[in-house]
Amino acid sequence: MTAPSFGQFFLPGPTEVHPDVLAAMTRPMVPHRGKDMRELLGNIAEPLRQLFRTRRQVVIGTCSATGFMEAAVRCGVRHRMLALVGGAFGERFAAIGAACGRDVIRLNVPLGETVEPDMLRDALQRSDVDAVTIVHSETATGALAPLEELARVVREFGEVMLLVDAVTSAAGSPVETDSWGLDFTLTGSQKALALPPGLALGVCSARMLERAKTVPERGAYFDLVTFDEAFSEAQPTNTPAISLFYALEAQLRRIAAEGGIEARWRRHDEMRKTVECWVQESGARWGLSFLPVDGRRSWTTSCLRVSEGKNGRAITQALGARGWTIGSGYGPLKESTIRIGHMGDHTPEGVRQLLEVLEEVLG
C-alpha cells in the first residue's frame, strides 16, 4: 500500500497536525498586548463558544490540559472532592486533588468501565463533598462516561461543582457545556482539536466563578477568575504561546469549513463505527475485542484487547516499522491492549487504510 503524505499517525494524542495548521505557526510575532493579539482573540471567541456549546467565555492557557485540571481543583474545590476513577486520567485528577491539599474520596470502577448514574447518586448521598471530578473520555481505556446523565445527578446535590476532563471528547464527540450544566469543562490542544501540544482550553459556569472567588490560596497562574476577566477583554493573562494561537485560529477556520462542530462530531462517530465494524468482521479473527462495552466507547480512542499470548507493544512496534503509529496500552494495560487514536483531522478512509496495515501485521 502506498503510504499517504498525511494520515499515518494515529496516536491517542498528540495527534497528527495538518500541514496548513503547521504553516500558520510561521507567522511573525506580534506584541501580546497589542491590537493584533486583541483582534486574534476576538476572532476566535465565537468559534470557541460554538465548539464548547456555550455562551460563556472560553479561556486559554499556555500549558497542558493537566494545568487546567489543577486550575479546576484549586478554584472549584473548597475542602473535599469525589473523584470518579476508571483509568489513568481519573487517577491523575484524584492525585492533583491530593497534591493541592484537598480531601479526596474515590469512586473506582474496573478499567474499561464507567461510573453509572445510580452509582454516583449513592456515593454523593454517602459523602460530604463540594465537587466531583470526572474524565469524560478516558484515554487510557477508551471508555466514554455518560456525562449528561451524571451531570443531572450532580445537580440534585445543590452546590456540588462538576469538573470535567473533556480532553479526548471535546471537538470529537458531543460536549454540551451549557445545556448539561457543566461547571468547568477543559480540554487540550493536542487531541481532537488536532493542534500541537501546549494549549489548555476551558469554560467556567457562573457559579464556578463565584465559587472560585471564595476559595483562598487558589494560586496565581491558574486562577480562573483572572483568566475569565482577561479573556472577556480579549487579553491573555500572561505572555502566551503566540504561534499556537495562530494555529488555533487556522484550525477553527478549518472546522467551520467542514460544516461546524456537529459535522466534526459526525466524522468522529463514523471513525469509531469503522473500527467497531472491523473488530466484529475481521479483528475478532485475531482475538481482538473492545475493552469498553458497546454504548460506552469513546468516539476518538479505541482501546482493543489483544488475544492471550500476544503483546500489544509488539503489535505497535511492527506497525511503526511500516510507518504507521498507534498507541500501546497505558499503565497496567500496556501489553494487553492497543489504542487507536482516530481523532482530529483523520478520516474514515484513513482509518480503513490503517486497519489494512494492521491486518498485515496480525496476519
Residue pairs with C-beta under 8 A, 6 or more apart in sequence:
1 353
1 356
1 357
3 323
3 324
4 350
4 353
6 16
6 18
6 19
6 345
7 16
7 346
7 347
7 350
7 353
8 16
8 323
8 324
8 325
8 354
9 15
9 16
9 324
9 325
10 16
10 324
10 325
10 326
10 327
10 340
10 341
10 342
10 346
10 351
10 354
11 325
11 326
11 327
11 341
12 139
12 168
12 191
12 300
12 301
12 327
12 339
12 340
12 341
12 343
13 139
13 167
13 168
13 188
13 190
13 191
13 341
13 343
14 190
14 191
14 196
14 197
15 190
15 191
15 192
15 194
15 341
15 343
15 344
15 345
15 346
16 194
16 344
16 345
16 346
17 194
17 195
17 196
17 247
17 344
17 345
18 194
18 251
18 254
18 345
20 250
20 254
21 194
21 195
21 247
21 250
21 251
21 254
22 196
22 247
23 250
24 246
24 247
24 249
24 250
25 196
25 243
25 244
25 246
25 247
26 243
27 243
27 246
29 242
30 36
30 37
30 242
31 37
32 236
32 239
32 240
32 242
33 235
37 235
37 236
37 240
37 242
37 245
38 234
38 235
39 234
40 245
40 246
40 249
41 231
41 234
41 235
41 236
41 245
42 234
43 249
44 245
44 248
44 249
44 252
45 57
45 58
45 231
45 234
47 252
47 255
47 256
48 58
48 201
48 252
49 55
49 56
49 58
50 260
50 261
51 58
51 170
51 171
51 252
51 255
51 261
52 58
52 170
52 175
52 177
52 185
52 201
52 203
53 174
53 175
53 176
53 177
53 178
53 179
53 261
54 177
54 178
54 185
54 203
55 178
56 177
56 178
56 203
56 204
56 205
56 206
57 203
57 204
57 228
57 231
57 232
58 201
58 202
58 203
58 231
59 201
59 202
59 203
59 204
59 224
59 227
59 228
59 230
59 231
60 199
60 200
60 201
60 231
60 236
60 240
60 245
60 248
61 67
61 68
61 71
61 199
61 200
61 201
61 202
61 222
61 227
61 237
62 198
62 199
62 238
62 239
62 240
62 241
62 244
63 198
63 199
63 200
64 188
64 197
64 198
64 200
65 165
65 167
65 186
65 187
65 188
65 200
66 92
66 96
66 200
67 200
67 221
67 222
68 186
68 200
68 201
68 202
68 222
69 92
69 93
69 96
69 165
69 186
70 96
70 100
70 222
71 184
71 186
71 202
71 219
71 222
71 223
71 224
71 227
72 133
72 163
72 184
72 186
72 202
73 81
73 93
73 96
73 97
73 100
73 102
73 131
73 133
73 163
74 100
74 215
74 218
74 219
74 222
74 223
75 184
75 204
75 208
75 211
75 212
75 215
75 218
75 222
75 223
75 224
75 225
76 131
76 161
76 163
76 183
76 184
76 208
76 211
76 212
76 215
77 97
77 100
77 102
77 130
77 131
77 161
77 163
77 215
78 130
78 131
78 211
78 214
78 215
79 102
79 103
79 130
80 102
80 103
80 104
80 105
80 127
80 128
80 129
80 130
80 131
81 97
81 102
81 103
81 104
81 105
81 129
81 130
81 131
81 132
81 133
81 163
82 105
82 106
82 107
82 123
82 124
82 127
82 129
82 131
82 132
82 133
83 90
83 93
83 94
83 97
83 104
83 105
83 106
83 107
83 132
83 133
84 90
84 107
84 109
84 115
84 120
84 132
84 133
84 134
84 135
84 145
84 150
85 91
85 93
85 94
85 106
85 107
85 108
85 109
86 108
86 109
86 110
86 111
86 112
86 113
86 114
86 115
86 135
86 138
86 141
86 143
86 145
87 111
87 135
87 138
87 139
87 140
87 141
87 143
87 330
87 331
88 138
88 139
88 140
88 330
88 331
89 135
89 138
89 139
89 140
89 165
89 167
90 133
90 134
90 135
90 138
93 133
93 134
93 135
93 163
93 165
94 104
94 106
94 133
97 104
97 133
98 104
105 123
105 127
105 129
107 115
107 119
107 120
107 123
109 115
109 119
111 140
111 141
111 291
111 332
111 333
112 141
112 142
112 143
112 291
112 292
112 293
112 303
113 143
113 292
113 293
113 296
114 138
114 143
114 144
114 145
114 146
114 292
114 296
115 134
115 145
115 150
116 146
116 149
117 146
117 149
117 150
117 152
117 153
120 132
120 150
120 153
120 154
121 153
121 156
124 132
124 153
124 154
124 156
124 157
124 160
129 160
130 159
130 160
130 161
131 160
131 161
131 162
131 163
132 154
132 160
132 161
132 162
132 163
133 163
133 164
133 165
134 145
134 147
134 150
134 162
134 163
134 164
134 165
135 145
135 165
135 167
136 144
136 145
136 147
136 164
136 165
136 166
136 168
136 169
136 175
137 143
137 144
137 145
137 166
137 167
137 168
137 169
137 172
137 173
137 298
137 299
137 300
137 301
138 144
138 145
138 298
139 167
139 168
139 298
139 301
139 330
139 339
140 303
140 329
140 330
140 331
140 333
141 291
141 292
141 303
141 330
141 333
142 290
142 291
142 292
142 297
142 298
142 301
142 302
142 303
142 339
143 291
143 292
143 296
143 297
143 298
143 303
144 169
144 173
144 292
144 296
144 297
144 298
144 299
145 296
146 296
147 164
147 169
147 175
147 180
147 182
148 176
148 180
150 162
151 162
151 180
151 181
151 182
152 180
152 181
154 160
154 162
154 181
155 181
159 207
159 211
161 183
161 184
161 207
161 208
161 211
162 181
162 182
162 183
162 184
163 183
163 184
164 175
164 182
164 183
164 184
164 185
164 186
165 186
166 175
166 185
166 186
166 187
167 186
167 187
167 188
167 191
168 191
168 192
168 298
168 300
168 301
168 343
169 175
169 187
169 192
169 298
169 299
169 300
170 185
170 187
170 191
170 192
170 193
170 201
171 187
171 191
171 192
171 193
171 255
171 261
171 264
172 191
172 192
172 264
172 265
172 268
172 299
172 300
172 343
172 344
173 192
173 265
173 268
173 269
173 298
173 299
173 300
174 265
175 182
175 185
176 182
177 185
177 203
181 205
182 203
182 205
183 204
183 205
183 207
183 208
183 211
184 202
184 203
184 204
184 205
184 208
184 224
185 202
185 203
186 200
186 201
186 202
187 193
187 200
187 201
187 202
188 197
188 199
188 200
188 201
189 195
189 196
189 197
189 198
189 199
189 200
189 201
189 244
189 247
189 248
190 196
190 197
190 198
191 300
191 343
191 344
192 264
192 268
192 300
192 343
192 344
193 201
193 248
193 251
193 344
194 251
194 343
194 344
194 345
195 244
195 247
195 248
195 251
196 244
196 247
198 241
198 244
199 241
199 244
199 245
199 248
202 224
202 227
204 212
204 224
204 228
208 224
209 224
209 225
209 228
212 218
212 223
212 224
212 225
213 225
218 224
218 225
220 226
221 237
221 238
226 237
227 237
230 236
230 237
231 237
254 345
255 261
255 264
258 264
258 267
265 299
267 347
267 348
268 299
268 300
268 342
268 343
269 299
270 348
271 299
271 342
271 343
271 346
271 347
271 348
271 351
272 297
272 298
272 299
272 300
272 302
272 342
274 342
274 348
274 351
274 352
274 355
275 302
275 340
275 342
275 351
275 355
276 290
276 294
276 297
276 302
278 352
278 355
279 288
279 289
279 290
279 302
279 304
282 355
282 359
283 289
283 304
283 355
283 362
286 306
286 307
286 310
286 362
286 363
287 305
287 306
287 307
287 308
287 310
288 304
288 305
288 306
288 307
288 362
289 304
289 305
290 297
290 302
290 303
290 304
290 305
291 303
291 304
291 305
291 333
291 337
292 298
292 303
299 343
300 341
300 342
300 343
301 339
301 340
301 341
301 342
301 343
302 339
302 340
302 342
303 329
303 333
303 337
303 338
303 339
304 337
304 338
304 339
304 340
305 336
305 337
306 312
306 315
306 336
306 337
306 338
311 335
312 328
312 329
312 333
312 334
312 335
312 336
312 337
312 338
313 328
313 329
313 334
313 335
315 328
315 338
315 358
315 361
315 362
316 325
316 326
316 327
316 328
316 338
318 361
319 325
319 326
319 357
319 358
319 361
322 357
322 360
322 361
324 354
324 357
324 358
326 338
326 339
326 340
326 341
326 354
326 358
327 338
327 339
327 340
327 341
328 334
328 335
328 337
328 338
328 339
329 335
329 336
329 337
329 338
329 339
330 339
340 351
340 354
342 351
